[in-house]
């Protein structure tokens, strides 16, 4: 199993060029997540499983809802497809349970939980943990706004996410506590450069 998926929302400016072993699935504000799930299952069945799926989208970040202020915070979900990935609908991801081994979330403050936001709809640690449980995959997400560059040079891929901002955590599918890690098993840049295992 050495296949990869780029699950990209078109509201994230840029694009993903074709690469060997990489399935590209695009969503937009009008794409139901059920359509993405169907494509993920199809790619996984064709490849005998997916090593890593990269989620490339905006996160609902930049504010602390409870504190009613703008800041480098988030945890409220992912702007992915028509429904987004929210606390209220994360259980829908059981539709791809067991199809993907790792999910790497390149999205702003997806794994952020500000003090006082525990157990609220701004609890990104809970949301990313729930995503891991429902997909039966190891999820990787950071707690700060992520910056990226996009290039028109398709030879090297359009997105350059650079170093992770903030703290990157690994969320296990068994519901255990997340752990701080230096990086995921495969970075999107590795796949784009042709150096992924």
Residue pairs with C-beta under 8 A, 6 or more apart in sequence:
1 47
1 48
1 49
1 50
1 51
1 101
2 21
2 51
2 196
2 197
3 21
3 22
3 23
3 43
3 44
3 47
3 48
3 49
3 50
3 51
4 19
4 21
4 22
4 23
4 50
4 51
4 52
4 53
4 54
4 186
4 191
4 196
5 22
5 23
5 24
5 25
5 40
5 43
5 50
5 52
5 53
5 54
5 100
6 16
6 22
6 23
6 24
6 25
6 53
6 54
6 56
6 188
6 191
7 25
7 27
7 36
7 40
7 53
7 54
7 55
7 56
7 57
7 80
8 15
8 16
8 24
8 25
8 26
8 27
8 56
8 57
9 26
9 27
9 28
9 56
9 57
9 58
9 79
9 80
9 81
10 26
10 27
10 28
11 28
11 29
11 57
11 58
11 79
12 56
12 57
12 58
13 150
14 148
14 150
14 158
14 159
15 150
15 158
16 22
16 24
16 56
16 157
16 158
16 159
17 154
17 157
17 158
17 192
18 24
19 157
19 191
19 192
19 194
20 194
21 47
21 191
21 196
22 191
23 39
23 43
23 47
23 50
25 36
25 39
25 40
25 43
27 33
27 35
27 36
27 57
27 80
27 81
27 82
28 81
28 82
29 81
29 82
30 82
31 81
31 82
32 81
32 82
32 83
33 80
33 81
33 82
33 83
33 85
33 89
33 92
34 92
34 95
35 81
36 80
36 81
37 92
37 93
37 95
37 96
40 50
40 53
40 96
40 99
40 100
41 95
41 96
41 99
43 50
44 50
44 96
44 99
44 100
45 99
49 99
49 100
49 101
50 99
50 100
50 101
51 101
51 102
51 185
51 186
51 197
52 100
52 101
52 102
52 103
52 104
52 184
52 185
52 186
52 191
53 100
53 102
53 103
53 104
53 137
54 103
54 104
54 106
54 188
54 191
55 78
55 80
55 103
55 104
55 105
55 106
55 107
56 106
56 107
56 159
56 188
57 78
57 79
57 80
57 106
57 107
58 78
58 79
58 107
58 108
59 74
59 76
59 77
59 78
59 79
59 107
59 108
59 109
59 110
59 145
59 146
60 74
60 76
60 77
60 78
60 79
60 84
61 72
61 73
61 74
61 75
61 76
61 107
61 108
61 109
61 110
61 112
61 145
62 70
62 71
62 72
62 73
62 74
62 108
62 109
62 145
63 69
63 70
63 71
63 73
64 70
64 71
64 73
64 114
64 117
64 122
65 76
65 117
65 120
65 121
65 122
66 114
66 116
66 117
66 120
66 122
67 114
67 116
71 114
72 109
72 144
72 145
72 166
73 109
73 112
73 114
73 122
74 108
74 109
74 110
74 112
74 122
74 124
74 143
74 145
75 109
75 110
75 111
75 112
75 113
75 114
75 117
75 122
75 123
75 124
75 125
75 127
76 86
76 121
76 122
76 124
77 84
77 85
77 86
77 87
77 121
77 127
78 84
78 85
78 105
78 107
78 110
79 107
83 89
83 92
85 93
85 127
85 131
86 121
86 127
87 121
87 123
87 126
87 127
87 130
88 121
90 127
90 130
90 131
90 134
91 130
91 134
92 134
93 131
93 134
93 135
94 134
94 135
96 135
97 134
97 135
97 136
98 136
99 135
100 135
100 137
101 137
101 138
102 137
102 138
102 139
102 140
102 184
102 185
102 186
103 131
103 132
103 135
103 137
103 138
103 139
103 140
104 139
104 140
104 184
104 186
104 187
104 188
105 111
105 128
105 139
105 140
105 141
105 142
106 146
106 148
106 159
106 161
106 188
107 141
107 146
108 144
108 145
108 146
109 124
109 142
109 143
109 144
109 145
109 146
109 166
110 124
110 127
110 128
110 141
110 142
111 124
111 125
111 128
111 141
111 142
111 143
111 167
111 168
111 169
111 171
111 178
112 124
112 125
112 143
112 144
112 166
113 122
113 123
113 124
113 125
113 126
113 143
114 122
117 123
118 125
118 126
119 126
124 141
124 143
125 169
125 178
128 139
128 141
128 169
128 171
128 178
129 139
129 171
129 175
129 178
131 139
131 171
132 138
132 139
132 171
132 172
132 173
132 175
133 173
133 174
133 175
135 173
136 173
137 173
138 170
138 171
138 172
138 173
139 170
139 171
140 168
140 169
140 170
140 171
140 181
140 184
141 168
141 169
141 171
142 164
142 165
142 166
142 167
142 168
142 169
143 166
143 167
143 169
144 165
144 166
144 167
145 165
145 166
146 161
146 164
146 165
147 161
147 162
147 165
148 159
148 160
148 161
148 162
149 159
149 160
149 162
150 158
150 159
150 160
151 157
151 158
151 160
152 158
156 192
156 193
157 188
157 189
157 192
157 193
159 188
159 192
160 189
161 187
161 188
161 189
164 183
167 180
168 180
168 181
168 182
168 183
168 184
169 178
169 179
169 180
169 181
170 178
170 179
170 180
170 181
170 184
171 178
172 178
186 196
186 197
190 196
